[in-house]
Amino acid sequence: MSKDYRICSRCVMDTSVPEITFNDQGECNFCTEFLARHKEHHAGKSGELDQFVAQIKRDGKGKDYDCIVGVSGGVDSSYSLYLAKSLGLRVLAVHMDNGWNSELASNNIENLVRSLGVDLYTHVIDWEEYRDLMESFFKANVVDVELLYDNAMNAVNFEQASRFNVNYILAGTNSSTEGMQIPVSWNWFKYDAKNIRSIHKAFGTKKIKTMPLIGAVDLARYLIIKKIRWVSFLDYFNYNKGEAMALLQKDFAYKPYPYKHYESIFTRFYQGYILPNKFGVDKRRVHLSNLICTDQITRDEALQMLEEIPYPSQKYLEEDIEYFLKKMGWSRERLEQYISEPAVSHLRYGSEKKLYDLMISTYKKVRSS
């Protein structure tokens, strides 16, 4: 460990993050910024739920659905679906299948949707097409391979909202478990369709046919012209992940995952093996820090978790390695070569991040004038 190594005195973010800074008390900029924003945000949400739900119902009159809820099989999205249905909203559940769903995730989604009696739309991406896109990202050596899934998931939700003329996407995103800013060096702008196309053009071999994509201009069209709102629905509640998990397990036979976002086999392999070994990134730090700051776990508990590998066991990791190799058609040597290759910035390829930043800046100026 470097002699300059430092860890936050309040959370577990550390100097593995290039952009981290500390105040005089040894508290980092990530938890300091999050706590200030979290307090202000929840003060503004107090007492707004009834009015918000009433508005959704008014806007949904004469339509097939009041709202869209994207479901991955994870706790946050599953609980959002449960809450929306409990509040009497007519929900269309939307799922994006990229070929990496764990059997556990599929069962969780099936049990929940059937028990709640809600409609489910699943968009299935052709596996060979998606594998080619993944190969392109591996060859590009960029950090955010999950940009592919995240972008497609966002695209599917907005497409279905537009299709049914629905104005609300109630997302499982929330400040209670994931409101802390992800370091900019750890991922990439999630609406960068141009980046995906550019990387695929450089390294891919198949045409993009079934993979939905959404770019900055598409996002602006959905938000401004179609007037679709992406809402962090759980922020309207005093959301506690442990309590949500207990309810889902009791009422819907929900089976938990060891870590956040591990409902996807590739996501857990990416976060538990690729990121730490190739990029020096342990995403558990930001997820656990978020839970520390919202009093859902203690700092000592988080530090103890970080002493272990980001897998339930070494055996579990080896099983995922073998599954990944077989599904991708890789050898062990190919994986080792990929891990050893240096990282490359997403900006090496075409991107619409600057366009998005310009659009946001212009929008803020117009609103303030």
Residue pairs with C-beta under 8 A, 6 or more apart in sequence:
2 15
4 15
5 14
5 15
6 14
6 15
6 22
6 26
7 13
7 14
7 15
8 14
8 20
8 22
8 26
8 27
8 28
8 30
8 31
8 289
9 25
9 26
9 27
10 25
10 26
10 27
10 28
10 31
10 292
10 293
10 299
11 27
11 28
11 30
11 31
11 288
11 289
11 292
11 293
11 299
11 302
12 285
12 288
12 289
12 292
12 299
12 302
12 303
12 306
13 20
13 28
13 30
13 31
13 285
13 286
13 289
14 20
14 285
16 280
16 281
16 282
16 285
17 30
17 183
17 185
17 186
17 285
18 183
18 185
19 29
19 183
19 184
19 185
20 28
20 29
20 30
20 183
21 28
21 29
22 28
22 29
23 29
23 32
30 180
30 181
30 183
30 286
30 289
31 180
31 289
31 292
31 293
33 181
34 175
34 179
34 180
34 181
34 290
34 293
35 293
37 175
37 179
38 175
38 179
38 293
38 294
41 175
41 179
41 235
42 175
42 235
45 235
45 236
48 236
49 236
49 237
52 236
53 87
53 88
53 89
56 66
56 67
56 89
56 167
56 168
57 66
57 88
57 89
59 66
59 167
59 168
60 66
60 67
60 89
60 90
60 166
60 167
63 164
63 165
63 166
64 90
64 92
64 164
65 90
65 91
65 92
65 119
65 164
65 166
66 89
66 90
66 91
66 166
66 168
67 84
67 89
67 90
67 91
67 92
67 166
67 167
67 168
67 169
67 170
68 91
68 92
68 94
68 157
68 160
68 161
68 164
68 166
68 168
68 169
68 170
69 77
69 80
69 81
69 84
69 91
69 92
69 93
69 94
69 169
69 170
69 171
69 172
69 233
70 77
70 93
70 94
70 95
70 96
70 153
70 156
70 157
70 169
70 171
70 172
71 77
71 78
71 81
71 93
71 94
71 95
71 109
71 112
71 113
71 120
72 95
72 105
72 153
72 172
72 261
72 263
72 264
73 95
73 101
73 102
73 104
73 105
73 106
73 108
73 109
73 263
74 105
74 172
74 257
74 260
74 261
74 263
75 172
75 241
75 244
75 245
75 248
75 254
75 256
76 172
76 173
76 174
76 177
76 178
76 234
76 241
76 244
77 171
77 172
78 108
78 109
78 112
78 172
78 248
78 252
78 254
79 172
79 234
79 239
79 244
79 247
79 248
80 170
80 171
80 172
80 233
80 234
81 91
81 93
81 112
81 113
81 116
81 118
82 112
82 116
82 247
82 248
82 251
82 252
83 233
83 234
83 237
84 91
84 170
84 233
85 91
85 116
85 117
85 118
89 170
91 116
91 118
91 119
91 170
92 118
92 119
92 120
92 121
92 160
92 164
92 166
93 109
93 113
93 118
93 119
93 120
93 121
94 120
94 121
94 122
94 123
94 156
94 157
94 160
95 109
95 120
95 121
95 122
95 123
96 122
96 123
96 125
96 149
96 152
96 153
96 156
96 212
97 122
97 123
97 124
97 125
98 125
98 130
98 148
98 149
98 152
98 264
98 266
99 125
99 127
99 130
99 131
99 327
100 149
100 264
100 265
100 266
100 267
101 263
101 264
101 265
102 257
102 262
102 263
102 264
102 265
104 255
104 257
104 263
105 257
105 263
105 264
107 255
108 252
108 254
108 255
108 263
109 120
111 252
111 253
111 254
112 248
112 252
112 254
113 120
115 251
115 252
121 160
123 152
123 156
123 212
124 210
125 152
125 210
125 211
125 212
126 209
126 210
126 211
128 206
129 206
129 207
129 208
129 209
129 210
129 211
130 148
130 211
131 327
131 328
131 329
132 200
132 204
132 205
132 206
133 148
133 196
133 200
133 204
133 208
133 211
134 145
134 148
134 328
135 203
135 204
135 328
136 199
136 200
136 202
136 203
136 204
137 145
137 147
137 148
137 199
138 145
138 338
139 202
139 203
140 199
140 202
140 203
140 344
140 348
140 349
141 338
141 341
141 342
141 343
141 344
142 188
142 199
142 343
142 344
142 345
142 346
142 348
142 349
143 185
143 186
143 187
143 188
143 275
143 279
143 281
143 343
143 346
144 186
144 187
144 188
144 346
145 270
145 274
146 187
146 267
146 270
147 187
147 188
147 190
147 192
147 195
147 196
147 346
148 196
148 211
149 264
149 266
149 267
150 190
151 190
151 191
151 192
151 193
151 196
151 213
151 214
152 211
152 212
152 213
154 190
154 191
154 214
155 212
155 213
155 214
155 218
156 212
157 169
157 171
157 230
158 169
158 214
158 218
158 219
158 222
158 228
159 212
160 166
161 167
161 168
161 169
161 222
161 226
161 228
162 222
162 226
162 228
166 228
167 227
167 228
167 229
168 228
168 229
168 231
169 228
169 229
169 230
169 231
170 231
170 233
171 230
171 231
171 232
171 233
172 233
172 234
173 232
173 234
174 232
174 233
174 234
174 235
174 239
175 232
175 235
175 294
176 234
176 235
176 239
176 240
176 241
176 290
176 294
176 296
177 239
177 241
177 260
177 287
177 290
177 291
177 294
177 296
178 260
178 287
178 290
179 290
180 286
180 289
180 290
180 293
181 286
182 283
182 286
183 286
185 281
186 275
186 279
186 281
186 283
186 286
188 195
188 346
188 353
189 195
189 346
189 351
189 352
189 353
189 356
191 214
191 215
191 216
191 218
191 219
191 352
191 356
192 215
192 216
192 346
192 351
192 352
192 353
192 356
193 213
193 214
193 215
193 218
193 352
194 215
194 350
194 351
194 352
195 346
195 349
195 350
195 351
195 352
195 353
196 213
197 208
197 213
197 350
198 349
198 350
198 351
199 349
200 208
202 349
214 222
215 352
216 352
216 355
216 356
216 359
217 352
217 355
219 356
220 359
222 228
223 229
223 230
240 296
241 291
241 296
242 296
245 254
245 256
248 254
249 255
249 256
257 263
257 268
258 268
258 311
258 312
259 268
259 271
259 272
259 284
259 287
259 310
260 287
261 267
261 268
261 271
262 268
262 271
262 272
265 320
265 323
265 324
266 324
268 311
268 320
269 320
269 321
269 323
269 324
271 283
271 284
271 310
272 309
272 310
272 311
272 317
272 320
273 310
273 311
273 317
273 320
273 321
274 339
275 281
275 282
275 283
276 282
276 310
277 339
278 338
278 339
278 341
278 343
279 343
282 306
282 310
284 305
284 306
284 310
285 306
288 297
288 302
288 305
288 306
289 302
291 297
291 302
292 298
292 299
292 302
309 317
311 317
311 320
321 335
324 330
324 335
325 331
325 332
325 335
346 353
347 353
